[in-house]
Amino acid sequence: MGGLSAWHWLIVIGAFVLLFGAQKLPDAARSLGRSTRILKAELSADAAPGPAPAASPSPTPSPAPSADSTVGPIGSVGSVGKEPTTP
């Protein structure tokens, strides 16, 4: 009594044909199947453990700049493009 009989299924199918039209039903079924396949592929891709990412080699630290490197005089920092001030 609680299950759907053949008459119920015929009514449901008839309602779908009336709502969507006979031409759009195959397109809708095809689209639903394609979406289901994509979903299954994505779920299986997430569940399957992929290869571990290769550990990138750590960059070697560059040597600290020495005191006699190409740094200008102390007063020149921040004074680029400014007029010199006179006291």
Secondary structure, DSSP 8 states (H G I E B T S, - for coil): --S--HHHHHHHHHHHHHHH-TTHHHHHHHHHHHHHHHHHHHHHHHHS------------------TTSS---GGGTT-TT------
